[in-house]
């Protein structure tokens, strides 16, 4: 709560919010314009078919430890279906860094491909730091550095991009790591498991529905 109040006071001092904590007219107009730009913006394909094909080829050649969740061989296509959280972690911290490093990591430092790869690797570094089994002040500091630089260069790569509330919350994750330690102690994975179990229960979509006895055992 103290951090929240401190943030509000800083926003008020900067003229972002008023006495009631609401956006001022200037920033409310900016937020509205940002939403309009997002609706008009066309979706950009970052990887493309050629890069995806190279990633699939690398995945076929890669041997993963048994404790690492493998990603479907056609990940990134419309046929692979929904990925699990562990599969997303494998894709973004193992598969994509290997392929993009091979294809884009040796490009000219001023090229769009190299800048995109560097931006992505900042996100990978922040993710890997956040997933550490032990947490130290140095790791928290590095997480904050890589996440902030990722967001800054993201705006440089995609002019007109509007950051979402999730991007803002990612910056506050450093405070949670500092206060509560490694995320495996307080993440929402158990709740997601229960959500999956509840979604698997056959119902008619109405409140008060009778649940078959075998699902209550």
C-alpha positions in Angstrom: 0.0 0.0 0.0 2.9 2.4 0.8 4.4 1.8 -2.7 1.0 2.5 -4.3 0.5 5.8 -2.3 4.1 6.8 -3.2 3.4 6.2 -6.9 0.2 8.3 -6.8 2.1 11.1 -5.1 4.7 11.0 -7.8 2.1 11.0 -10.6 0.3 13.9 -8.9 3.6 15.9 -8.7 4.2 15.1 -12.4 0.7 16.3 -13.3 -0.5 12.8 -14.4 -3.3 12.5 -11.9 -5.4 15.0 -10.0 -6.4 15.2 -6.3 -8.8 12.2 -6.7 -6.2 10.0 -8.4 -7.9 10.3 -11.8 -6.0 11.1 -15.0 -5.7 14.8 -15.8 -7.3 16.1 -19.0 -4.0 16.1 -20.8 -3.1 12.5 -20.0 -6.7 11.3 -20.4 -6.6 12.7 -24.0 -3.2 10.9 -24.6 -4.6 7.6 -23.3 -7.7 8.0 -25.6 -5.5 8.8 -28.6 -3.3 5.8 -27.8 -6.3 3.5 -27.8 -7.4 4.8 -31.1 -4.0 4.3 -32.6 -4.0 0.7 -31.4 -7.3 0.0 -33.1 -6.1 1.4 -36.4 -2.6 -0.2 -36.2 -2.0 -3.2 -38.5 -0.6 -6.3 -37.0 3.1 -6.8 -37.7 4.6 -10.1 -38.3 8.0 -10.2 -36.5 9.2 -13.7 -37.4 7.6 -14.6 -40.7 7.5 -18.0 -42.4 11.2 -18.3 -43.2 12.2 -17.7 -39.6 9.6 -20.1 -38.3 10.8 -22.8 -40.7 14.3 -22.3 -39.4 13.1 -22.6 -35.8 11.3 -25.8 -36.6 14.5 -27.2 -38.2 16.5 -26.3 -35.1 13.9 -27.8 -32.9 14.2 -31.2 -34.7 18.0 -31.1 -34.1 17.8 -30.1 -30.5 17.9 -32.6 -27.6 16.3 -31.3 -24.4 16.6 -32.7 -20.9 13.7 -34.8 -19.7 12.6 -32.1 -17.2 12.2 -29.4 -19.9 8.7 -29.3 -21.5 9.2 -29.7 -25.3 7.4 -27.4 -27.7 5.2 -28.7 -30.5 7.2 -29.1 -33.7 4.9 -26.6 -35.5 4.9 -23.9 -32.8 4.0 -20.6 -34.3 1.6 -21.9 -36.9 -2.2 -22.0 -36.6 -2.2 -25.8 -36.2 -0.2 -26.2 -33.0 -3.1 -25.3 -30.6 -2.7 -23.7 -27.2 0.7 -23.9 -25.5 1.2 -24.5 -21.8 3.1 -22.1 -19.6 6.1 -24.5 -19.5 6.1 -24.8 -23.3 6.0 -21.0 -23.6 9.0 -20.8 -21.3 10.9 -23.3 -23.4 10.0 -21.5 -26.6 11.0 -18.1 -25.5 14.1 -19.0 -23.4 15.6 -21.8 -25.4 14.2 -22.3 -28.9 13.8 -18.7 -30.1 17.2 -17.5 -28.7 19.0 -20.3 -30.4 17.4 -19.7 -33.8 17.3 -15.9 -33.7 20.9 -15.8 -32.4 22.0 -17.8 -35.4 19.9 -15.8 -37.9 19.9 -12.2 -36.5 22.7 -12.2 -33.9 25.4 -11.8 -36.5 23.7 -9.0 -38.5 24.9 -5.4 -38.7 24.3 -3.8 -35.2 22.3 -1.0 -37.0 20.0 -3.5 -38.8 16.4 -4.0 -37.7 17.0 -7.7 -37.2 19.9 -7.2 -34.8 18.0 -4.5 -32.8 14.9 -6.8 -32.6 17.1 -9.7 -31.4 18.8 -7.5 -28.8 15.4 -6.2 -27.6 14.1 -9.8 -27.3 17.2 -11.0 -25.4 16.6 -8.3 -22.8 13.2 -9.8 -22.2 14.7 -13.3 -22.1 17.3 -12.2 -19.5 14.7 -10.5 -17.4 12.5 -13.7 -17.6 15.4 -16.0 -16.6 16.4 -13.8 -13.7 12.8 -13.7 -12.5 12.6 -17.6 -12.6 15.7 -18.1 -10.5 15.3 -20.5 -7.6 17.2 -18.1 -5.3 17.0 -14.3 -5.3 19.6 -11.8 -4.5 19.7 -7.9 -4.6 22.0 -8.1 -7.6 19.6 -10.3 -9.5 16.7 -8.0 -8.6 18.7 -5.0 -9.8 19.6 -6.8 -13.1 16.0 -7.8 -13.6 14.9 -4.1 -13.3 17.6 -3.0 -15.7 16.8 -5.5 -18.5 13.0 -5.1 -18.2 13.3 -1.3 -18.3 15.7 -1.4 -21.3 13.4 -3.9 -23.1 10.4 -1.6 -22.8 12.4 1.5 -23.8 13.9 -0.2 -27.0 10.4 -1.7 -27.7 9.1 1.8 -28.2 12.1 2.6 -30.4 11.4 -0.4 -32.6 7.7 0.1 -32.9 6.9 3.9 -33.0 3.4 4.6 -31.9 3.2 1.5 -29.8 1.1 1.9 -26.6 2.4 0.0 -23.6 -0.2 -1.9 -21.8 -0.9 -2.1 -18.0 0.9 -5.5 -18.0 4.1 -3.8 -19.2 3.8 -1.3 -16.3 3.2 -4.2 -13.8 6.4 -5.9 -15.0 8.4 -3.1 -13.7 6.9 -3.6 -10.3 7.8 -7.2 -10.3 11.3 -6.2 -9.1 9.7 -5.0 -5.8 7.9 -8.3 -5.4 11.1 -10.3 -6.0 12.9 -8.1 -3.4 10.1 -8.4 -0.8 9.0 -12.0 -1.3 11.9 -13.8 -2.9 11.8 -16.3 -5.8 8.5 -16.5 -7.7 8.0 -20.2 -7.3 7.0 -19.5 -3.7 4.1 -17.1 -4.6 3.3 -17.5 -8.3 -0.3 -18.4 -9.5 0.6 -21.8 -11.0 -1.4 -23.8 -8.4 -4.5 -21.6 -9.1 -4.1 -22.1 -12.8 -4.1 -25.8 -12.3 -7.3 -25.6 -10.4 -8.8 -23.4 -13.1 -7.9 -26.1 -15.6 -9.6 -28.7 -13.4 -12.8 -26.6 -13.1 -12.9 -26.0 -16.9 -12.8 -29.8 -17.4 -16.0 -30.3 -15.4 -19.0 -30.8 -17.8 -21.8 -28.3 -17.0 -24.5 -26.5 -18.9 -23.0 -23.1 -18.2 -25.6 -22.1 -15.6 -25.3 -21.4 -11.9 -26.5 -24.0 -9.6 -25.8 -26.8 -12.1 -25.7 -30.3 -10.7 -22.1 -31.8 -10.9 -21.7 -35.5 -11.4 -20.6 -37.2 -8.2 -17.3 -38.6 -9.6 -16.0 -35.1 -10.1 -16.4 -34.4 -6.4 -14.3 -37.3 -5.2 
